[in-house]
């Protein structure tokens, strides 16, 4: 049976993949596109991770509580990155710094569970890539 989560992940994945191909075709070495693309991957993997955390929290398992909190914050920041970077305004550098910091914290929280939960590992990996892409802009 296909769940709502499966549909959301599939839809987000399809959109992200199309955007990634379009970005790579236009400007493969553009740091703006690299950051926006990495943040998009973070959003995709973070949504899946947060859903997983919430499912476990609903069963009474609080071991992923910190992970859920960090992913929730990461999602808010990473969702803002694409439009702000595309505008190329004066807030790109401070947002990139914030994004890098939040993604590094989220990576640490998810990494604690990465051996037991594949979804947490995917989110941690995406956060590491986004933090690295953000450093280019924050410098």
Secondary structure, DSSP 8 states (H G I E B T S, - for coil): ---HHHHHHHHHHHHHHHHHHHHHHH-TT-HHHHHHHHHHHHHHHHHHHHHHHHHHHHTT--TTHHHHHHHHHHHHHHHHHHHHHHHT-TTHHHHHHHHHHHHHHHHHHHHTTTTT-HHHHHHHHHHHHHHHHHHHHH-
